[in-house]
Amino acid sequence: MKKISLLIALCVSAISFAQMANDKGSIAGTILDLEADNSPLAFATVEVVDTNKTATTDFDGNFTVIGLEPGTYKLKVRFLGYQDLYTKDLIVEADHTNNISYSLKAIHIEE
C-alpha cells in the first residue's frame, strides 16, 4: 500500500511540474550581419532587458531564451564592432516561442 501511495505522489508531482514548465514562454531567432549580405552573425549576445536572461548566437546566428514569464520584453543585441540593437516590445505568451530576426550594422570609423 505504501508503494502505491508513493507512486501516486510521484505522478502528481511530475504532472504539477510539467504544468508549471508550460506557464513560461521563450524568444528565439536569428541575428544577421547586415554588412555581409545578411549572413549569420555567430557569438552575438542577446540580452532580455531588465532580466538576468541572456543568450549567445550559435554559428548559424540562432539563439533561444527560455523560461520567460508571459509579458512584454525588449531585447538588446550586441556584437563587438557593431551598433547595439534595441528591439521594440516583444510579447511572450505561455507555452509559446516568439520567433524574430534582426540584422546588426557595423560601426564605421571615419579617418
C-alpha positions in Angstrom: 0.0 0.0 0.0 2.9 2.4 0.8 4.4 1.7 -2.6 1.1 2.6 -4.4 0.8 5.9 -2.3 4.4 6.8 -3.2 3.8 6.1 -6.9 0.7 8.3 -6.9 2.5 11.1 -5.1 5.4 10.9 -7.6 2.9 11.0 -10.6 1.1 14.0 -9.2 4.4 15.8 -8.6 5.6 15.1 -12.1 2.3 16.4 -13.6 2.4 19.5 -11.5 6.0 20.2 -12.5 5.1 19.7 -16.2 2.2 22.2 -15.9 4.5 24.8 -14.2 7.0 24.5 -17.0 4.3 25.2 -19.6 3.5 28.5 -17.9 6.6 30.1 -19.4 7.4 31.3 -22.9 10.5 31.9 -24.9 12.1 34.1 -27.6 14.1 32.5 -30.4 15.5 33.9 -33.5 18.4 34.7 -35.8 20.9 37.6 -35.7 22.3 38.5 -39.1 25.3 40.6 -40.3 23.9 43.5 -42.4 27.5 44.2 -43.7 27.9 40.7 -45.1 24.6 40.3 -47.1 22.7 39.2 -44.0 24.9 36.2 -43.3 24.5 34.7 -39.8 26.3 36.5 -37.0 27.9 34.0 -34.6 28.6 34.8 -31.0 26.4 37.9 -30.7 25.0 38.5 -27.2 21.2 38.7 -26.9 20.1 40.2 -23.5 16.5 40.4 -22.3 16.4 43.9 -20.8 15.6 44.1 -17.1 16.0 40.4 -16.5 19.0 38.1 -15.9 18.3 36.2 -19.1 20.9 36.2 -21.9 21.8 34.0 -24.9 24.7 33.8 -27.4 24.1 33.1 -31.0 25.5 29.9 -32.5 27.4 29.5 -35.7 24.2 29.9 -37.7 23.3 33.1 -35.8 20.5 31.3 -33.9 19.6 31.9 -30.2 16.9 30.9 -27.8 16.0 32.4 -24.4 13.7 30.1 -22.4 11.8 30.4 -19.1 10.3 33.8 -19.6 7.1 34.8 -17.7 4.3 35.8 -20.0 4.6 39.6 -20.7 6.3 42.2 -22.8 10.1 42.3 -23.2 12.7 44.2 -25.0 16.0 42.8 -26.3 19.4 44.3 -26.5 21.7 42.7 -29.1 25.4 43.3 -29.0 28.5 42.3 -31.0 31.9 43.9 -30.8 32.4 46.5 -33.7 28.6 46.6 -34.4 25.9 49.1 -33.3 23.9 47.8 -30.4 20.3 46.9 -31.4 17.3 47.5 -29.1 14.1 45.9 -30.1 10.6 47.2 -29.6 8.2 45.4 -27.3 8.1 41.6 -27.9 5.1 39.8 -26.4 5.8 36.5 -24.8 2.9 34.1 -24.1 2.8 31.0 -22.0 3.9 27.8 -23.8 4.8 29.7 -26.9 8.0 30.7 -28.7 8.2 34.2 -30.3 10.4 33.9 -33.4 12.3 37.0 -34.6 15.1 38.0 -36.9 17.3 41.1 -36.8 20.4 42.4 -38.6 23.2 44.3 -37.0 25.1 47.1 -38.7 28.8 47.6 -38.3 30.2 50.8 -36.7 32.1 52.8 -39.4 35.1 54.9 -38.2 36.0 57.8 -40.5 39.6 58.8 -40.8 
